Amino acid sequence: MIFSAKKDVFLEMLSSIAENVKESAHFFVDFTIRNENDLKQFAKTMKEFETKGDTFVHDIIVTLNKTFITSLEREDILALAIAMDDILDGMEQFSSRLEIYNITQIDDIMVQFSEKILASTAEVAKSTKLLDRKQLMDIRPHVIKINDIESECDTLLRDGLKNLFATEKDPIKIIQYKELYETLEGISDSCEDAADTLETIIMRNV
């Protein structure tokens, strides 16, 4: 069914979600925070991206409920949509915590995390575009890359926490930065969840 020449509404919707995730990740990485006003703008814009993502997921759920036959398994469509939405949720949560904690200095660990997240979301977007084109076997290298980036983020989290506990004396800052690092690592986990769902789709449809 997936190899029908007709454009598929669910594949197009998933591609739209992926593009929104990619766009939000670019903003997430490129936005420069210098002061409290920047923090507020950062959190506000990330919330807008997250709200837009929620609307996409809602639309997919409504359409699934109205559609008798789908090109992919219903649970796969929903799982991929939710995994990508979780990526957005994580970025929005991070921006919100920065504002709450009034942290305007982004450290090197956060910079490295954001760059890896951007790379991973780009792979998710490429994979979803290939899915929309029904080029399933071309997705697998991108899935592998996402998994590799997630492993790098695991290592980065360990190194970041080790350095944090070794160098920071303020217990409040330790708590704050530990949460921020773990939130960023959680975003990479959500990217991997999307990759795992894509792998399932490949196995079920090739």
N, C-alpha and C positions, 0 to 999 in steps of 0.2 A: 504493500500500500504506500509506503514512503517514497517509492520510486515513480509515482505518478507524475506526469509532466505538469499537472495543475499546481499552481501556487497553493501552499498550505497555510491556513490562517494561524495555526499554532506555532509553526516554525517561524513565521514572520513575527509573531508576538514575542517569542523567545529571543529572537535576534534584536528586537527593540529593547528588551530588558537588558541584554548584554551591552548594547551601545550606550545605554544610560549608565550602566556600571562603569564602563570604560571612561566615559566623559567625566563622571564624578571622581574617578581615580586620578585623572589628569588634574582636575581642580585640587584634589586632596594633596597632590605632590607639589604642584606649582604655586599654590597660594603662599604668600609670604606673611608671616605673623611677626609684627614688631611691637604691638601694644594691645591694650584691652579692647579697643574698638575693632582691631583686626580679628581678635579672638571671637567677638560677637558676630562679625560678618562671616567668618569661617564656619562657625556653628550654624548660623542661619542658612547659609547656602547649602551646607551638607544636609540639613534637615529638609530643604526643598528637594534635593536629589532623592532622599530617602522616601519622601511622601510621593514623589512621582513614581518611584519603584513600586510602592505599595499599590498605587492605582493600576499599574500594569499587571501585578499579580491578581488583583481583584478581577480585572477584565478577563484574565485567563480562566479563573475559577468559574465566572459567570458563563463564559463561552463553553467550557467543558460540560457544565450542567445542561446546556442547551443542545449539545452535539451527541448524536447517537454513535457514530463511527469516527474514530480518530486515527491519524496516520501512525502515531506512536502510542505506546501504552499510556493510559491516563496517568498512572502513578509516576511514570518517567517525566512526562510533561510538567506535572506539578512539582516533582522533586527538583528538577532543574531550575524552574522558576523560583522556588523557595530558596535553593542554595545561592542563586545569584542575588536574591533579595537579602539574604543573610550577610553577603559581602557589604552591601550598602548599609545595612543596620550596624555593622561593626564600625565602618568609617564614621557614621553619624554618632555612634556612641563615643568614639575616640574624640571627635571634635567637641562634643558636649562636655566630656570630662575635662578637656583642656580649659574650656571656659569656666567650668565650676571651680577648678583648682587654680585658675588664673595663671596658667603656665604660658609664658610668652617666649621662652627659650627652648627651642627644639634641639635635643641632643643628637649625637651622631648615631646612636642606636635607632632612634625614631626615624632619622633620615634614611638609614639603610633599610629599615622595615618598609617605609613608604615606597622606596624604589623597587623593592621586590614585589610589593603588592601591585604596583603599577604594571610591572612585567607580567605578573600572573593574571591580572584582569584583562590584559591585552590578549593573552593566550585563550582565555575564556571567550572573549569576543570573536576571535578568529575561529575558534571551534564552533561557536554557535552559528556564525555565518556559513561555515562549511556544512553544518547540519541543515541550514535553510536551503543550501544548494544541493542537498542530498549526496554530498561527497563524504560518506561516512568513514571510509578507510583513511582519508587524509586528516581526520581528526586526531588519530592516535598519537602522532609525534607531539602535538600540542598538549595532550593529556599527560604524556610523560614529562614534558617540560614543567607543567604546573606541579606535578608531584615532586620534581627535583627542587623547585623553588620552595615548596612547603618544608622539605627537609632542611634547606638552608635557613629558613625562618626558625625552625626548631633549634638549630645550633645558635642562631643569633639571640634567641631568647635566653638560652642557657648562659651564653657569654655576657649578655647584658645584665642579667640578674647577678651573676658572679661579680662583675665589676661594680654594680650598684651596692651590693652588700659590703664590698671591700673598701669602697671609697666614700660613701655617703654616711654621714653621722646623724643627720636629722631623721628621726623615725617617721615623721609625717611624710617627708619627701620619699622615703623608701616605700611606704605604702602607696603613695600616689604613682610613682614611676613604675612600680611593680605592676599595678593595675593597668597602666597605659601600655606597657610592653606586652602584657598578656592579652590585652584587647587587640593589639596589632597582630600578634601571632594567631589569634582567633580568626582574624580576617583571612589569613592564608589558609587556615583550616577550612573555611567556607569555600574558598577557591578550589581546594582539593575535593570537597564534597561535590561541587559542580563537575569536576573532572571525573570523579567516580561514577556519577550519573551518566555522563557522556559515554564512558566506557561501557556501562550497562546497555545504553541505547545501541552502541555499535554491535555488541554481542547478540542482541535480540533481533537485529534487523539486517545483518549481513549473511 
